[in-house]
Structure formats: C-alpha cells, structure tokens
C-alpha cells in the first residue's frame, strides 16, 4: 500500500502472530485488566500508552484477546474516553506546534507544506468521525480553536 502524501510504497515490517485465544502465560483476568486500564486513564495515560504498560508491566500481550474488548471500548463503557479521539488529538497537537514554529519562522517552506499535509489528514479524520457519529455532526476543525480544544 502506498503512503498517503507520497508516491512511494511503505516499509515492510513484522506482524503480530494471528491468534484466537490469549497465550497460556498471559494475564487473562478481565476484571483486573479493566481496573488497571481505568487506573492508568485516571493518571492521564492515553490508550496507546495504556497498551504499552499492560504489555510491559502486567504481561498482557493483547487486551482484546484477554477481555474480549479493546481498550477504547472499555474506556467508552466506563465514561473515561476523551471527547476527541486520540489519533485526531495527536494530529491536532502536531499541527498546533507547527503553527507556533511557523509564526516565528515565516520562511520555512518545508514545514509550511508539512502543516498543509497534517491539516488535510485532520480534515479527513474529522469527516470519518462525524460519519461514524464519534464526533457531533456539525464539528469542524478550526486551527484558531485548536489550543482551547486540546487544553480540555
């Protein structure tokens, strides 16, 4: 598959082995895993960070195999998920930092182009999330309001 904004192919990399059940050596206590997930979320960890901590500290290689639900589903069920999805939030934070950089370095054409590409990814994700009802129907990305949205 090709890259989104470049006309070259992606790198090939390793793939997790296909499994239908959690390995015998892993921690499979669903209630304990959900409690750990909620505790880590209260500390402010993102769902990606929660997955890494579960893998490295608690011996849970795949949360979905152990509990039957993904981390995001567990957070949504317990009303602990953020209003803005994590991937969209990360792209918006990247665009905000680039905007600050470009306000000081007005002639930086390479980063001006990168900002355009990042904001097009943000708009594409917003269209997807409004279509799947994860964001309200009238939600629009506005660069000037990004800092306010990310501070919540």
PyMOL commands that set and color helices and strands:
alter all, ss='L'
color gray80, all
select helices_A, chain A and resi 30-42+47-58+63-67+71-77+86-104+109-131+143-151
alter helices_A, ss='H'
color red, helices_A
deselect
rebuild
show_as cartoon
